[in-house]
Amino acid sequence: MSDGDSGTTSERTERSKGRLTRRQMIAATGATGLTALAGCSGGGDGESGTTTGNTDGVTTIEYWRWPHSTDPSNQGEDDIVEAFNEGPGAEQGIEVETVTNPFGDHAQAVRTAIGSNDAPDVAWTFTRQYYDPAGKDRETIEQEASYDYIDNYVDESFLDEFYDPYMNVQESLWGGVVGIPFIGGLSPGLMYVNVDAWNAAGLGDLPEGSWSWEEYLNAVEQINGTEVNGTTVNGTGVGLSDAVSNQEWSSSFIGQISRTAGSLVGNGYENKDGQTVLTAASDPEVDAWNALFGTPIENGWTNNPMAYEHLEMQDPFSSGQVGLLHHTTFSRVEFADQADFEFEIIPYPTKNGDENIAVYGPSIVNATILFTTFKEEVGANPEEAAEFIKFRNNARNQYNWFNTSSQVIPNRESYNLMQEEGVSDFVEQTRGLAVQERVNQAMEDFPAAQEAILNRYSDIATNAAGNPITTTPQSVGSGRVHDAMGGVLQQLAQSNNSDPQGRFTQGEERWGQLIQEAGDTEVDPESIGYNAPEPQAGPVN
């Protein structure tokens, strides 16, 4: 436990006995009280709000999540909760209740509960949605953030089960581990192909190794307009209607797809003076955007990008309307369930088809969902929550859940179990093991990529573990960074990709201004402008 631990387990339990839970408040106030308390609602299953408290020696904690994309995944999740309640939970006097919020409402429901000092004990989070730690040390974060550091409550042996990058990136950003990942992110995602459309276009064998941007664009052009199973197919698909309302611009486009050009820093990094160095307005970003999205938009080889949100692009692909699609790793589960055509996962095309470009990397900052526990000061029971987090995310339970969900697992020991004990038919059907093998390879390549960053950028700051800090403030300016950078992509979509270099530069200039105006952050003024600093993209070896 850390020096900042606030009381023993028994002391915390005594405090929780005196706190009226929201359900108790509703019972006391009747129907009128429901309206008054609606602002704290989590939605979903109609049982919103925390119920933490002690009854007959049992502390009940709430676990907030959103629905998984498949029934087997949800059932697997519920089975783990039941196993905890009947096993270690019963032994330790802890009972977990699940609250399921609609995905779109979840983050705001958690924020509202935090603001009411009635936070959930455990919640799925994209942690930077609740507090942006850019430029701040651990001591400051611990004082200001509403969430707790999970490394205060778990052993190193537990953290060592996970792939190092998932912990190293947290060390870089937060100065410690704030959450335990259970679905891993693979940056920049996966490249999916409608095999029926590919074959109808007469493109021959699917790429199995390195292939170039030029070959990709030829495939997109040839597929576009083909008739397959009674459907006219777009060459590729892009969804940008939500680019300014969340972080899809950074988790799926700017700062991610430039890895296909050899960029390893994406949107930027922190320099040794503690300043943010922005690299979004650069040849690697613009060239990769043009190759994967801009040129198809300009030539009419894609759908209307403003007609869909990014995640909504799953549906046009599933219905056979798209030939090639850059999308998330978890989309393949829906494709396997709904597509009535053959699809496959193929390598990303790269600049010059270079096989030494490190396309895949771990993505924890924007794409990885974490199990987070909140502080006592906002109404949670972090120590009891940590006991559940440890059980839910140990190697065996992550392996069991992988077999029901086929999602990327960030636990190295779970991957070892896959090799030793095999995987389910569902995982085979949804190509889960093939993706997990990509993840494992990305983790093995991670040290070489980190070393390449250090060699290319002499001014880059490092964390205590010696890893380069390649994060940028994105939550500053009350969402106006999203307006600036997501707006760039929407402008390009609406103008048939007119002047991407100029628009990327304008977006970066606005982003830098917002960082500077935030007060506790600073931007390197010499990094603002196109190709400033000079890009250092290229193959790792």
RODO-2510 file (C-alpha; in nm, 4 decimals, decimal comma):
residues 541
     n   res          X          Y          Z
     1     m     0,0000     0,0000     0,0000
     2     s     0,1164     0,3556    -0,0620
     3     d     0,1770     0,6231     0,1982
     4     g    -0,1360     0,7914     0,0682
     5     d    -0,3629     0,5021     0,1681
     6     s    -0,6526     0,6461     0,3655
     7     g    -0,7329     0,4042     0,6430
     8     t    -0,7552     0,0322     0,6938
     9     t    -1,0162    -0,1933     0,5383
    10     s    -1,2206    -0,1924     0,8582
    11     e    -1,2040     0,1868     0,8820
    12     r    -1,3249     0,2213     0,5244
    13     t    -1,6054    -0,0258     0,5879
    14     e    -1,7223     0,1726     0,8901
    15     r    -1,7329     0,4881     0,6798
    16     s    -1,9342     0,3127     0,4090
    17     k    -2,1924     0,1977     0,6649
    18     g    -2,2907     0,5567     0,7270
    19     r    -2,3356     0,6481     0,3604
    20     l    -2,6854     0,6206     0,2156
    21     t    -2,6715     0,4439    -0,1189
    22     r    -2,8590     0,5858    -0,4140
    23     r    -3,1077     0,2982    -0,4113
    24     q    -3,1764     0,3688    -0,0437
    25     m    -3,2290     0,7348    -0,1302
    26     i    -3,4723     0,6421    -0,4078
    27     a    -3,6665     0,4159    -0,1740
    28     a    -3,6864     0,6958     0,0836
    29     t    -3,7869     0,9722    -0,1575
    30     g    -4,0319     0,7797    -0,3768
    31     a    -4,1176     0,8651    -0,7370
    32     t    -4,0473     1,2357    -0,6978
    33     g    -3,6969     1,1527    -0,5862
    34     l    -3,6352     0,9578    -0,9058
    35     t    -3,6546     1,2762    -1,1081
    36     a    -3,4265     1,4594    -0,8706
    37     l    -3,1696     1,1827    -0,8893
    38     a    -3,1937     1,1256    -1,2646
    39     g    -2,8786     1,3245    -1,3285
    40     c    -2,6834     1,0451    -1,1615
    41     s    -2,8359     0,7750    -1,3775
    42     g    -2,6073     0,5327    -1,5578
    43     g    -2,8878     0,4093    -1,7861
    44     g    -2,8599     0,0617    -1,9318
    45     d    -3,0244    -0,1855    -1,7000
    46     g    -3,2334     0,0561    -1,4976
    47     e    -3,0223    -0,0042    -1,1871
    48     s    -2,7877     0,2888    -1,2078
    49     g    -2,5756     0,4400    -0,9382
    50     t    -2,3425     0,2917    -0,6845
    51     t    -2,4651     0,0685    -0,4068
    52     t    -2,1403     0,0434    -0,2184
    53     g    -2,1887    -0,0285     0,1470
    54     n    -2,1639    -0,2920     0,4160
    55     t    -2,4457    -0,5265     0,5103
    56     d    -2,3852    -0,8158     0,7514
    57     g    -2,0138    -0,7981     0,6908
    58     v    -2,0434    -0,7977     0,3101
    59     t    -1,9289    -0,4937     0,1133
    60     t    -2,1217    -0,4582    -0,2117
    61     i    -1,9322    -0,2880    -0,4918
    62     e    -2,0607    -0,1830    -0,8295
    63     y    -1,8951    -0,2684    -1,1573
    64     w    -1,9927    -0,0342    -1,4403
    65     r    -1,9448    -0,1367    -1,8008
    66     w    -2,1167    -0,1164    -2,1368
    67     p    -2,2495    -0,4149    -2,3351
    68     h    -2,0121    -0,6386    -2,5240
    69     s    -2,0819    -0,6746    -2,8934
    70     t    -2,1879    -1,0409    -2,8721
    71     d    -2,4067    -1,2443    -2,6385
    72     p    -2,1297    -1,4983    -2,5666
    73     s    -1,8982    -1,2142    -2,4594
    74     n    -2,1613    -1,0771    -2,2225
    75     q    -2,2313    -1,4214    -2,0822
    76     g    -1,8605    -1,4803    -2,0300
    77     e    -1,8375    -1,1510    -1,8419
    78     d    -2,1313    -1,2399    -1,6206
    79     d    -1,9833    -1,5839    -1,5529
    80     i    -1,6631    -1,4267    -1,4181
    81     v    -1,8612    -1,1982    -1,1853
    82     e    -2,0592    -1,4961    -1,0590
    83     a    -1,7397    -1,6965    -1,0061
    84     f    -1,5912    -1,4106    -0,8031
    85     n    -1,9008    -1,3708    -0,5875
    86     e    -1,9137    -1,7432    -0,5156
    87     g    -1,5384    -1,7810    -0,4630
    88     p    -1,2886    -1,5177    -0,3462
    89     g    -1,5596    -1,2554    -0,3020
    90     a    -1,7512    -1,4749    -0,0580
    91     e    -1,4292    -1,5492     0,1296
    92     q    -1,3363    -1,1791     0,1550
    93     g    -1,6829    -1,0391     0,2188
    94     i    -1,7122    -0,8632    -0,1176
    95     e    -2,0043    -0,8884    -0,3600
    96     v    -1,9998    -0,7409    -0,7098
    97     e    -2,3100    -0,5994    -0,8779
    98     t    -2,2922    -0,5174    -1,2481
    99     v    -2,4412    -0,2002    -1,3978
   100     t    -2,4545    -0,1989    -1,7769
   101     n    -2,4688     0,1454    -1,9399
   102     p    -2,5251     0,2165    -2,3089
   103     f    -2,1842     0,2812    -2,4630
   104     g    -2,2694     0,6354    -2,5650
   105     d    -2,3916     0,7260    -2,2154
   106     h    -2,1276     0,5495    -2,0091
   107     a    -1,8583     0,8162    -1,9828
   108     q    -2,1030     1,0930    -1,8893
   109     a    -2,2761     0,8683    -1,6363
   110     v    -1,9404     0,8028    -1,4688
   111     r    -1,8548     1,1745    -1,4697
   112     t    -2,1912     1,2590    -1,3146
   113     a    -2,1460     0,9981    -1,0426
   114     i    -1,7968     1,1293    -0,9675
   115     g    -1,9330     1,4818    -0,9403
   116     s    -2,1906     1,3577    -0,6905
   117     n    -1,9252     1,1779    -0,4832
   118     d    -2,1079     0,8566    -0,5726
   119     a    -1,8589     0,7056    -0,8154
   120     p    -1,8679     0,3413    -0,9177
   121     d    -1,6125     0,1214    -0,7451
   122     v    -1,4948    -0,0310    -1,0723
   123     a    -1,5586     0,1025    -1,4221
   124     w    -1,4408     0,0431    -1,7729
   125     t    -1,2699     0,3607    -1,8872
   126     f    -1,0631     0,5261    -2,1501
   127     t    -0,8925     0,6903    -1,8553
   128     r    -0,7896     1,0168    -2,0208
   129     q    -1,1588     1,0981    -2,0683
   130     y    -1,1718     1,1774    -1,6962
   131     y    -0,8403     1,3537    -1,6468
   132     d    -0,5612     1,4420    -1,8908
   133     p    -0,2260     1,3868    -1,7168
   134     a    -0,0096     1,5401    -1,9904
   135     g     0,2816     1,7338    -1,8422
   136     k     0,1975     1,6414    -1,4818
   137     d     0,3849     1,4218    -1,2363
   138     r     0,2361     1,1409    -1,0329
   139     e     0,2062     1,3443    -0,7152
   140     t    -0,0047     1,6062    -0,8932
   141     i    -0,2195     1,3436    -1,0651
   142     e    -0,2825     1,1617    -0,7376
   143     q    -0,4009     1,4884    -0,5833
   144     e    -0,6206     1,6014    -0,8724
   145     a    -0,7565     1,2944    -1,0526
   146     s    -1,0720     1,1178    -0,9395
   147     y    -0,9333     0,7715    -1,0105
   148     d    -0,6849     0,5808    -0,7990
   149     y    -0,3576     0,4145    -0,8967
   150     i    -0,4195     0,0417    -0,9153
   151     d    -0,0507    -0,0230    -0,8482
   152     n    -0,1223     0,0839    -0,4896
   153     y    -0,3233    -0,2357    -0,4468
   154     v    -0,1701    -0,5108    -0,6610
   155     d     0,1600    -0,6975    -0,6549
   156     e     0,4343    -0,6652    -0,9163
   157     s     0,3875    -1,0334    -0,9986
   158     f     0,0334    -0,9570    -1,1160
   159     l     0,1444    -0,6612    -1,3297
   160     d     0,4209    -0,8791    -1,4774
   161     e     0,1581    -1,1070    -1,6341
   162     f     0,0828    -0,8328    -1,8877
   163     y     0,2806    -0,7319    -2,1931
   164     d     0,5338    -0,4700    -2,0875
   165     p     0,4178    -0,1960    -2,3302
   166     y     0,0758    -0,1751    -2,1662
   167     m     0,2431    -0,0897    -1,8383
   168     n     0,5324     0,1118    -1,9835
   169     v     0,2994     0,3497    -2,1636
   170     q     0,1070     0,4066    -1,8409
   171     e     0,4328     0,4704    -1,6582
   172     s     0,5157     0,7213    -1,9296
   173     l     0,1844     0,9034    -1,9124
   174     w     0,0830     0,8749    -1,5457
   175     g     0,4053     0,7855    -1,3657
   176     g     0,2425     0,4603    -1,2580
   177     v    -0,0301     0,2115    -1,3437
   178     v    -0,3809     0,3566    -1,3176
   179     g    -0,5781     0,0732    -1,4720
   180     i    -0,5632    -0,2889    -1,5740
   181     p    -0,6268    -0,3564    -1,9428
   182     f    -0,8525    -0,6419    -2,0459
   183     i    -0,9011    -0,5600    -2,4136
   184     g    -0,5793    -0,4672    -2,5851
   185     g    -0,5408    -0,2103    -2,8565
   186     l    -0,3447    -0,2857    -3,1705
   187     s    -0,2432     0,0323    -3,3507
   188     p    -0,3466     0,1256    -3,6134
   189     g    -0,6045    -0,1563    -3,6208
   190     l    -0,6613    -0,4144    -3,8953
   191     m    -0,7032    -0,4103    -4,2727
   192     y    -1,0097    -0,6119    -4,3764
   193     v    -1,0862    -0,7298    -4,7284
   194     n    -1,4103    -0,8498    -4,8849
   195     v    -1,2619    -1,1511    -5,0640
   196     d    -1,5617    -1,1865    -5,2965
   197     a    -1,5161    -0,8268    -5,4149
   198     w    -1,1393    -0,8743    -5,4474
   199     n    -1,1916    -1,1792    -5,6660
   200     a    -1,4642    -1,0101    -5,8705
   201     a    -1,2162    -0,7328    -5,9510
   202     g    -0,9690    -0,9944    -6,0805
   203     l    -0,6917    -0,8940    -5,8397
   204     g    -0,5396    -1,2400    -5,7951
   205     d    -0,3904    -1,3665    -5,4710
   206     l    -0,4451    -1,1720    -5,1510
   207     p    -0,1337    -1,0010    -5,0131
   208     e     0,0332    -1,2113    -4,7457
   209     g     0,3395    -0,9959    -4,6859
   210     s     0,4478    -0,6416    -4,7575
   211     w     0,2615    -0,4534    -5,0258
   212     s     0,2749    -0,0888    -5,1248
   213     w     0,0405     0,2076    -5,1095
   214     e     0,0330     0,2067    -5,4903
   215     e    -0,0812    -0,1568    -5,4966
   216     y    -0,3473    -0,0760    -5,2389
   217     l    -0,4811     0,2185    -5,4395
   218     n    -0,4921     0,0036    -5,7529
   219     a    -0,6959    -0,2550    -5,5628
   220     v    -0,9351     0,0121    -5,4312
   221     e    -0,9852     0,1519    -5,7821
   222     q    -1,0418    -0,1894    -5,9377
   223     i    -1,2892    -0,2996    -5,6690
   224     n    -1,4877     0,0247    -5,6746
   225     g    -1,8084    -0,0155    -5,8711
   226     t    -1,7962    -0,3937    -5,8983
   227     e    -2,1232    -0,5838    -5,8585
   228     v    -2,1026    -0,8625    -5,6017
   229     n    -2,4010    -1,0649    -5,4819
   230     g    -2,6313    -0,7947    -5,6165
   231     t    -2,4501    -0,5128    -5,4350
   232     t    -2,2395    -0,2316    -5,5822
   233     v    -1,9159    -0,2185    -5,3864
   234     n    -1,7168     0,0898    -5,2851
   235     g    -1,3412     0,0462    -5,3068
   236     t    -1,2921     0,1437    -4,9428
   237     g    -1,4906     0,2941    -4,6571
   238     v    -1,4374     0,5924    -4,4273
   239     g    -1,6586     0,7182    -4,1438
   240     l    -1,5898     1,0723    -4,0221
   241     s    -1,9220     1,2180    -3,9079
   242     d    -1,8123     1,1883    -3,5417
   243     a    -1,4502     1,2979    -3,5896
   244     v    -1,4954     1,6235    -3,3950
   245     s    -1,7069     1,4796    -3,1143
   246     n    -1,4605     1,2275    -2,9736
   247     q    -1,1073     1,1030    -3,0286
   248     e    -1,1679     0,8935    -3,3399
   249     w    -0,9447     1,1303    -3,5358
   250     s    -0,6468     1,0304    -3,3212
   251     s    -0,7277     0,6675    -3,2432
   252     s    -0,7998     0,5773    -3,6051
   253     f    -0,6550     0,8398    -3,8375
   254     i    -0,4089     1,1185    -3,7543
   255     g    -0,1220     0,9865    -3,5460
   256     q    -0,1977     0,6203    -3,6112
   257     i    -0,2104     0,5416    -3,9818
   258     s     0,1204     0,7271    -4,0323
   259     r     0,2852     0,4132    -3,8918
   260     t     0,2471     0,2789    -4,2481
   261     a     0,4935     0,5541    -4,3486
   262     g     0,7355     0,4514    -4,0741
   263     s     0,6377     0,7196    -3,8220
   264     l     0,6824     0,6007    -3,4643
   265     v     0,5836     0,9199    -3,2805
   266     g     0,2498     0,9891    -3,4480
   267     n     0,1093     1,3265    -3,3400
   268     g     0,4117     1,4271    -3,1353
   269     y     0,6100     1,3801    -2,8177
   270     e     0,7362     1,5525    -2,5054
   271     n     1,0822     1,7074    -2,5208
   272     k     1,3390     1,7272    -2,2431
   273     d     1,2163     2,0762    -2,1500
   274     g     0,8699     1,9399    -2,0761
   275     q     0,7223     2,0956    -2,3906
   276     t     0,4899     1,9233    -2,6353
   277     v     0,6422     1,8819    -2,9794
   278     l     0,3682     1,8500    -3,2426
   279     t     0,4363     1,6477    -3,5577
   280     a     0,0855     1,6089    -3,7029
   281     a     0,1545     1,8514    -3,9888
   282     s     0,4191     1,6441    -4,1634
   283     d     0,4888     1,4367    -4,4719
   284     p     0,4353     1,1014    -4,2934
   285     e     0,0892     1,2023    -4,1716
   286     v    -0,0274     1,3660    -4,4929
   287     d     0,1222     1,1019    -4,7227
   288     a    -0,0364     0,8194    -4,5232
   289     w    -0,3711     1,0020    -4,5130
   290     n    -0,3622     1,0523    -4,8892
   291     a    -0,2615     0,6947    -4,9598
   292     l    -0,5207     0,5248    -4,7400
   293     f    -0,8107     0,7733    -4,7490
   294     g    -0,7512     1,1048    -4,9259
   295     t    -0,6918     0,9749    -5,2775
   296     p    -0,9925     0,7381    -5,2652
   297     i    -1,2099     1,0277    -5,1438
   298     e    -1,0765     1,2540    -5,4186
   299     n    -1,1476     0,9941    -5,6873
   300     g    -1,4869     0,8839    -5,5586
   301     w    -1,3721     0,5334    -5,4677
   302     t    -1,5332     0,5421    -5,1232
   303     n    -1,8703     0,5949    -4,9562
   304     n    -1,9776     0,9386    -4,8373
   305     p    -1,7445     0,9736    -4,5338
   306     m    -1,9810     1,2172    -4,3616
   307     a    -2,2688     0,9690    -4,3713
   308     y    -2,1199     0,7408    -4,1069
   309     e    -1,9480     0,7568    -3,7735
   310     h    -1,6257     0,5602    -3,7554
   311     l    -1,7758     0,2609    -3,5735
   312     e    -2,0842     0,2680    -3,7959
   313     m    -1,8627     0,1667    -4,0890
   314     q    -1,8868    -0,1896    -3,9580
   315     d    -2,2369    -0,2187    -4,1030
   316     p    -2,1589    -0,1250    -4,4672
   317     f    -1,8703    -0,3705    -4,4667
   318     s    -2,0842    -0,6476    -4,3144
   319     s    -2,3486    -0,5902    -4,5815
   320     g    -2,0955    -0,6184    -4,8644
   321     q    -2,0828    -0,2513    -4,9642
   322     v    -1,7084    -0,2014    -4,9000
   323     g    -1,4093    -0,3816    -5,0477
   324     l    -1,1196    -0,2794    -4,8214
   325     l    -1,1638    -0,1342    -4,4739
   326     h    -0,9219    -0,0029    -4,2120
   327     h    -1,0971    -0,0621    -3,8815
   328     t    -1,0729    -0,1794    -3,5220
   329     t    -0,9578    -0,5224    -3,4114
   330     f    -1,2932    -0,6069    -3,2520
   331     s    -1,4908    -0,5400    -3,5721
   332     r    -1,4053    -0,8875    -3,7013
   333     v    -1,6447    -1,0408    -3,4465
   334     e    -1,9377    -0,8585    -3,6068
   335     f    -1,8082    -0,9402    -3,9548
   336     a    -1,7866    -1,3114    -3,8723
   337     d    -2,1395    -1,3026    -3,7339
   338     q    -2,3121    -1,0938    -4,0002
   339     a    -2,1207    -1,0994    -4,3292
   340     d    -2,2573    -1,3462    -4,5879
   341     f    -1,9366    -1,3297    -4,7912
   342     e    -1,5814    -1,4386    -4,7291
   343     f    -1,3605    -1,1820    -4,5582
   344     e    -0,9994    -1,1933    -4,4478
   345     i    -0,7489    -0,9859    -4,2518
   346     i    -0,4520    -0,8804    -4,4624
   347     p    -0,1346    -0,6786    -4,3916
   348     y    -0,1440    -0,3015    -4,4090
   349     p     0,0114    -0,1522    -4,7208
   350     t     0,3201     0,0554    -4,6453
   351     k     0,5272     0,3242    -4,8094
   352     n     0,7260     0,1504    -5,0839
   353     g     0,6015    -0,1836    -4,9519
   354     d     0,8888    -0,1841    -4,7019
   355     e     0,8792    -0,4986    -4,4871
   356     n     1,0899    -0,3290    -4,2165
   357     i     0,8308    -0,0654    -4,1350
   358     a     0,6886    -0,1392    -3,7889
   359     v     0,3203    -0,0989    -3,8679
   360     y     0,1741    -0,2565    -3,5556
   361     g     0,2182    -0,1269    -3,2068
   362     p     0,0366    -0,1333    -2,8738
   363     s    -0,2264     0,1358    -2,8375
   364     i    -0,3185     0,1997    -2,4776
   365     v    -0,3734     0,5736    -2,4618
   366     n    -0,6744     0,5995    -2,6912
   367     a    -0,7867     0,2497    -2,7749
   368     t    -0,7311     0,0275    -2,4745
   369     i    -1,0115    -0,0153    -2,2241
   370     l    -0,8952    -0,0192    -1,8632
   371     f    -1,0474    -0,1477    -1,5415
   372     t    -1,0299     0,1614    -1,3226
   373     t    -1,1063     0,2109    -0,9555
   374     f    -1,1921     0,5498    -0,8128
   375     k    -1,0941     0,7215    -0,4907
   376     e    -1,2736     0,7031    -0,1597
   377     e    -1,3127     1,0803    -0,1763
   378     v    -1,5562     1,0372    -0,4656
   379     g    -1,7460     0,7500    -0,3072
   380     a    -1,5631     0,4339    -0,4119
   381     n    -1,4012     0,1440    -0,2284
   382     p    -1,0705     0,1056    -0,4131
   383     e    -0,9251    -0,1770    -0,2057
   384     e    -1,2292    -0,4006    -0,2457
   385     a    -1,2495    -0,3009    -0,6118
   386     a    -0,8875    -0,4050    -0,6623
   387     e    -0,9658    -0,7561    -0,5387
   388     f    -1,2251    -0,7950    -0,8122
   389     i    -0,9986    -0,6363    -1,0743
   390     k    -0,7229    -0,8851    -0,9918
   391     f    -0,9630    -1,1785    -1,0268
   392     r    -1,1328    -1,0558    -1,3449
   393     n    -0,8038    -0,9938    -1,5213
   394     n    -0,5758    -1,2760    -1,4127
   395     a    -0,4296    -1,4938    -1,6865
   396     r    -0,6787    -1,7771    -1,6551
   397     n    -0,9896    -1,5584    -1,6570
   398     q    -0,8633    -1,3459    -1,9443
   399     y    -0,7963    -1,6679    -2,1382
   400     n    -1,1443    -1,7986    -2,0579
   401     w    -1,3013    -1,4717    -2,1667
   402     f    -1,0930    -1,4676    -2,4872
   403     n    -1,2493    -1,7989    -2,5819
   404     t    -1,5975    -1,6463    -2,5537
   405     s    -1,5177    -1,3012    -2,6947
   406     s    -1,2252    -1,3400    -2,9389
   407     q    -1,1025    -0,9953    -2,8351
   408     v    -0,7382    -0,8925    -2,8114
   409     i    -0,5963    -0,9893    -2,4725
   410     p    -0,3129    -0,7817    -2,3219
   411     n    -0,2090    -1,0532    -2,0779
   412     r     0,1076    -1,2333    -2,1898
   413     e     0,0369    -1,5347    -1,9719
   414     s    -0,3070    -1,5691    -2,1331
   415     y    -0,1379    -1,5893    -2,4736
   416     n     0,0834    -1,8661    -2,3399
   417     l    -0,2298    -2,0545    -2,2339
   418     m    -0,3628    -2,0181    -2,5893
   419     q    -0,0498    -2,1874    -2,7199
   420     e    -0,0636    -2,4644    -2,4619
   421     e    -0,4371    -2,5380    -2,4468
   422     g    -0,5721    -2,4174    -2,7815
   423     v    -0,8696    -2,1911    -2,8511
   424     s    -1,2428    -2,2246    -2,9038
   425     d    -1,4206    -2,2743    -3,2363
   426     f    -1,5578    -1,9213    -3,1982
   427     v    -1,2055    -1,7818    -3,1829
   428     e    -1,1119    -1,9785    -3,4942
   429     q    -1,4189    -1,8519    -3,6795
   430     t    -1,3450    -1,4886    -3,5925
   431     r    -0,9692    -1,5095    -3,6661
   432     g    -0,8943    -1,4294    -3,3028
   433     l    -0,5729    -1,6268    -3,2704
   434     a    -0,4327    -1,4780    -3,5919
   435     v    -0,4880    -1,1299    -3,4498
   436     q    -0,3458    -1,2263    -3,1108
   437     e    -0,0336    -1,3490    -3,2889
   438     r    -0,0029    -1,0040    -3,4516
   439     v    -0,0312    -0,8518    -3,1061
   440     n     0,2372    -1,0802    -2,9676
   441     q     0,4687    -0,9901    -3,2560
   442     a     0,4046    -0,6193    -3,1998
   443     m     0,5007    -0,6620    -2,8350
   444     e     0,8214    -0,8376    -2,9323
   445     d     0,9040    -0,5586    -3,1796
   446     f     0,8268    -0,2842    -2,9286
   447     p     1,1802    -0,2531    -2,7786
   448     a     1,3352    -0,2053    -3,1240
   449     a     1,0760     0,0599    -3,2096
   450     q     1,1448     0,2420    -2,8813
   451     e     1,5171     0,2349    -2,9510
   452     a     1,4572     0,3743    -3,2996
   453     i     1,2607     0,6662    -3,1514
   454     l     1,5430     0,7475    -2,9093
   455     n     1,7964     0,7385    -3,1925
   456     r     1,5891     0,9612    -3,4207
   457     y     1,4832     1,2279    -3,1703
   458     s     1,7702     1,3431    -2,9518
   459     d     1,5494     1,5917    -2,7633
   460     i     1,2777     1,3445    -2,6604
   461     a     1,1983     1,3049    -2,2918
   462     t     1,1983     0,9647    -2,1287
   463     n     1,0167     0,8225    -1,8293
   464     a     1,1732     0,6531    -1,5277
   465     a     1,2022     0,3283    -1,7237
   466     g     1,3939     0,5043    -2,0022
   467     n     1,1097     0,4845    -2,2554
   468     p     1,0394     0,7826    -2,4839
   469     i     0,7288     0,9869    -2,4058
   470     t     0,5204     0,9967    -2,7234
   471     t     0,1962     1,1389    -2,5879
   472     t     0,0283     1,4711    -2,6597
   473     p    -0,2395     1,6716    -2,4717
   474     q    -0,5728     1,6106    -2,6448
   475     s    -0,8256     1,7000    -2,3767
   476     v    -0,7174     2,0613    -2,3366
   477     g    -0,9459     2,3398    -2,4548
   478     s    -1,2754     2,1692    -2,3639
   479     g    -1,2848     1,9536    -2,6740
   480     r    -1,1598     2,2194    -2,9128
   481     v    -0,8623     1,9992    -3,0062
   482     h    -1,1187     1,7583    -3,1474
   483     d    -1,2815     2,0453    -3,3328
   484     a    -0,9461     2,1435    -3,4797
   485     m    -0,8048     1,8049    -3,5762
   486     g    -1,1278     1,6152    -3,6387
   487     g    -1,2416     1,9186    -3,8329
   488     v    -0,9418     1,8833    -4,0626
   489     l    -1,0585     1,5377    -4,1662
   490     q    -1,4188     1,6480    -4,2138
   491     q    -1,3088     1,9447    -4,4260
   492     l    -1,1029     1,7128    -4,6445
   493     a    -1,3957     1,4741    -4,6817
   494     q    -1,6282     1,7576    -4,7805
   495     s    -1,3833     1,9180    -5,0256
   496     n    -1,2750     1,6040    -5,2128
   497     n    -0,9405     1,6122    -5,0296
   498     s    -0,8541     1,9698    -5,1183
   499     d    -0,5198     2,0971    -4,9768
   500     p    -0,4425     1,8339    -4,7101
   501     q    -0,1028     1,9887    -4,6357
   502     g    -0,2551     2,3294    -4,5640
   503     r    -0,5420     2,1914    -4,3591
   504     f    -0,3175     1,9683    -4,1476
   505     t    -0,0952     2,2706    -4,0817
   506     q    -0,3886     2,4902    -3,9783
   507     g    -0,5153     2,2185    -3,7478
   508     e    -0,1764     2,1792    -3,5820
   509     e    -0,1439     2,5556    -3,5350
   510     r    -0,4801     2,5641    -3,3576
   511     w    -0,3871     2,2626    -3,1465
   512     g    -0,0613     2,4257    -3,0393
   513     q    -0,2483     2,7426    -2,9454
   514     l    -0,4901     2,5457    -2,7262
   515     i    -0,2045     2,3684    -2,5494
   516     q    -0,0371     2,6992    -2,4776
   517     e    -0,3605     2,8570    -2,3530
   518     a    -0,4259     2,5693    -2,1109
   519     g    -0,1896     2,7246    -1,8585
   520     d    -0,0247     2,4130    -1,7170
   521     t     0,1012     2,2881    -2,0535
   522     e     0,3520     2,4299    -2,2972
   523     v     0,4216     2,3685    -2,6641
   524     d     0,7546     2,3988    -2,8432
   525     p     0,6848     2,6929    -3,0788
   526     e     0,9477     2,5704    -3,3240
   527     s     0,7470     2,2522    -3,3778
   528     i     0,4462     2,4391    -3,5166
   529     g     0,4352     2,4369    -3,8941
   530     y     0,4661     2,1863    -4,1727
   531     n     0,7566     1,9403    -4,1353
   532     a     0,8721     2,1102    -3,8141
   533     p     1,0632     1,9390    -3,6691
   534     e     1,2027     1,7514    -3,9657
   535     p     1,0245     1,4140    -3,9952
   536     q     1,2252     1,1083    -3,8946
   537     a     0,9980     0,8354    -4,0282
   538     g     1,1357     0,5205    -4,1793
   539     p     1,1913     0,1480    -4,1374
   540     v     1,3012     0,0283    -3,7953
   541     n     1,5915    -0,1762    -3,9312
***
